[in-house]
Amino acid sequence: MNRTRTRPRTAAVLLLASLAALTGCSAGAGEQTAPPARVTETAAPAASTAPVRPLARSLPVRVRMASTGVDAGPVLKLGLAADGTVEVPSVADADRVGWYDKGVTPGETGPAVLIGHFDTERGPAVLKDVSRARVGDEITVTRADGKDAVFRVRELEQVDKDAFPTAKVYGDTTRPELRLITCGGELAGGHRPDNIILYADLVAVRAA
């Protein structure tokens, strides 16, 4: 199979991919004082402007989102773990964002998926301020080809991990889109029960 075109298409692959955000976010000591991870679920109307022309494949190297204070790089590659679930960044890499490398790169047609921790047992992580995110915020992904793919947040969603919207997150799209995923909810038993998902559309391409 041509890797440049690889992205989740079958129900079985979608089921595995849905596990990307089901594990990995946890916090140990200080659970009673750990802040909740919440967003206000919001969606914007479909954009009325013409879509931006898709880009060719190029690996992401940096992720910035001013509203949440994210400026992280280099970007990690996340594949599949030995048990078939999608990897998440390690605790040691809690200050970095990972990209699911079985899918498209940011700017290609389809849903590029980025994953980061809200916190770990070591404390706050790269997406610790995700609650500041709002519809209309920009997420800029710098690519290895020297281009910035600029995405605008269209929807914020917080869901129970047992109800993860697999097809909505990983299913094919007709335009370049981005998903930014972390854990959410009140910390209980060292883990957070929810996923927070930001859905964004490509709105501009600039020189990095």
N, C-alpha and C positions, 0 to 999 in steps of 0.2 A: 504493500500500500504506500502511495506517495505521502510522506509525512507532512508535506506542505499543505495538504488538503484534509488532514485528519482533524475531525471534531466529532463529538458525540452525536450519533444518529439513531442507534437502535434503542429499544426500551431497556435492554439489559445494561447497555453502557450508561444510559441516563440514570438508571437505578444506582449504579456504582458511583457515578459522579455526584449524586445527591448527598453522598456521605462526606463530601469534601468539607462541609461546614458542620457536620454533626459531632465532630470530636476535636480535641486539641486545645480548646479554650478552658482554662481552669485557673483557680487561685487557691493557695493554701492558707497560710497564716493570715490573720486579720480579717477573716470572712465577715464578721459582724460589722466591720467598718468599711468594707469594700463598697464602692458606689455601684448603683444599678446601671445597667447599660440599656438605654431606651431611646427610641426615636418616635416622633409623631408621624404616624403613617399618613402619607400624602401622595397624591398623583397629579400631574399636570396634564392638560389637554394635549393631544397629539400636535407636534410641531407643524406650523403652516408653511415654513420655509422649505426650499428644495433641499433634499438630503445631500450631504457631502460625498464626493466620489470616494469609493473605497480605496484603500492603500494595498500595496503588495505586502507580503509577509516580511516582518522585521521584528526581532525580539525586543521586548520592553526592557529598559535599563533604569528608569527612574519614575516614581509616581509622586505627584504633588496635588494637594487639595488644600487650598489656603484656609477655607472655612473651618477645617478640622485640624489645622496645624501639621498636616502630613507632608513631609518632604523626605522620601525614602528611596535609597538606592545603594548598591545595585539590587535589581529585582531578582528574587529567587525563582528557580524553576521547580515546579511542583508536579510530580508524576503520580503514579499509583503506588501505594504501599504494598507490602507483601500480602496483606489480607484482602487486597482488591479495592480498598477505599482510597480516595484521593488524599494525597499528603497535605499537611499543613506545615507552616514554618515551625522550626524547632523552638524550644524555649530560649535557646541561646540567640536565635534570630528573631526575637519578639519585636524588635524595633524595625523590622523589614517587612516588605510586602512580597507575597509570592504570586506567581502566575501559573495557572493550570496549563501545562504545555501539551496536553492532548487536544486542546482546542485551538481556536484562531488566535493570532496576535492582535493586540489593540490597533484598530484601524482597518483590519480586514472585515469583509462581510461576515456577520455572525456575532455570537456573544463571547467576547473575551472575558475571562473570569480571573479576578484578583482576590486573594484571600489574605487576611491579616488578623492578628490577635487584638482583642480588646484589653486583656490582661493575662498574666500567667502567675504562677506561684512567686515569681520574682517581683511582681508589681505591675503597674500600668504599662501598656504596650503601644504599638504604633497607632492603633485606632481607638485610643483611650478617650478621644473627644468626638467620637462619632455622633453623639447626641446633638452636636452643633450643626450637623448637616441639614440642608434644606433643599427642597426642589429649586432648581435653577442654578445651584452651585456648580462650579467647573472642576473637573478632574483632568489633569494634564499628565499624559503618559509620554515620556521621552523614549524614542525608539533607537535602535542601533544604527538605523540609516540616517540619523541626524534630524529627524522630524519629530515635532511635538504633535501628538494626536490629542485634541481637546474635546472632552466629552462634557455634556451638560446633564445633570441629574434630573430625571423625569419622574422618578417614583422612589419613595422610601417605604420599606416593608419590614415588619417585625413579626416573625412566625415561630410557633413551637417547632423544635427540631423534628418532632415526630410528624409534622405536617409540612416538611420542606417542599417547596414548589419546584420540583425537579425539572419538568418540561419547560416551565416559564423561565428558569434560570439558564439551563443548558440547551434548550431546544433551538433549532435553526431559526435565524431571522433573515430578513431580506435586505438589511442594512447593517452597517458597523455599529455595534452596541458594546457596552461594558457593564459588568457586574462587579461590585465591590462587596465582599462578604466578611462579616465578623460574627462573634457571639454576642448575645444580649440577655437581658433579663436580670432578675435578682439572683445573686450568688447563693446556691444551696448545695450543701454537700461537696463543696469544692468545685462545682461546675455551674455553668450558666445554661438555662433550659431553652433559650431561644436563639434564633439567627436573625441578624439585621442584614438586610440586602439593599444596596443602592443600585438602581437601574439607571443607566445613562446612555445618551445617544451622541454619536460623533457630530460635532458642529463646526469644527475648524481644523485645519492642518497648517502648522507654522514651522519655520526653521527653528531648530532647538538652539 
